[in-house]
Amino acid sequence: MESEVLIEARGLTRRYGPTVAVDNLSLTLRKGEILGLLGPNGAGKSTTMKMLTGNLAPTEGEVLIGGKSMHDDAKAAKRSLGYLPEQPPVYPELTVDEYLRYCATLHGVAKANREAAVDSAKRDCGLTEVGSRLVGNLSKGFQQRVGIAQAIIHRPPVVVLDEPTVGLDPIQIREIRSLITQLGQNHSVILSSHILPEVQAVCGRVIIIARGRVVYNDSLEATRSDRFRNVRVGLRRAPEQSALAGIAGIKSVTALGDGLFRCSCAAEADPRDAIAEAATQGNWGLYELSAETHTLEEIFVELTSGDDVRSAA
């Protein structure tokens, strides 16, 4: 049985005059997922996040949050959301406690439950010791934590984080990633980033956006075990390339020099056994036979190379 769909976006399009920032984009987020929204700068990630959270109306398409339409019943839809934009919406002149109480009020947390909500959010985000400090006096890493705390204070089923580690040092980045992983135990999360290690570290599924469109949508596990495209073959007594090219499952052969060849595989084919058998029968002196997997980085570069950088996105 499939898990509950918490966010469904259908055919989202956003135009800024003649510029199409997001073009017919659709996605779903299911209960318990941490979804990475990955793409180069200017690909349309932030525009997509703003439409998903109701901060920007799409030119076309619709967003459903927990089955509630963002267009027809925005207030009901937003009750299920917590949102951290790229710039945390914090007030530097307030203490952490004052700011979180204010956010709890905005999110409709009952007065009798606000202190408990504030304490719970601080505990989850590692802010218990800084409740009385002014937000403006905190480090950027702690300000990001405060931003995440305001996003979860009303315990929404969905938390949306837009570039949560931008401008942080390596230690702060590690702490925020750990926090996001913990959030995934009780919330479904959408994480927007252009940083590959960010998505690989915490997400279970990745969507790659290029030029405002979804060009890749699969689980990280599937990406790690993606069907290889090429087989690397090392032969001490190499035959003519046509002999390799004639093996079932091989589309083409590229000579790399010194008896090394890269064999491009047909879809869903694994010609390694056939290569080994041919090498044995032909006395080719096989010394290397390895699959070249298609990594997430390679997928990302292949699908986003030449992507236009558009300030509107």
Helices and strands as residue ranges (DSSP letters): E 5-16, E 19-30, E 34-38, H 45-52, E 60-65, E 68-69, H 74-78, E 81-84, H 96-106, G 111-113, H 114-124, G 128-130, G 135-137, H 140-152, E 158-162, H 170-183, E 188-193, H 196-202, E 205-210, E 213-219, H 220-224, E 230-235, H 241-245, E 250-257, E 260-265, H 272-282, E 286-292, H 296-304
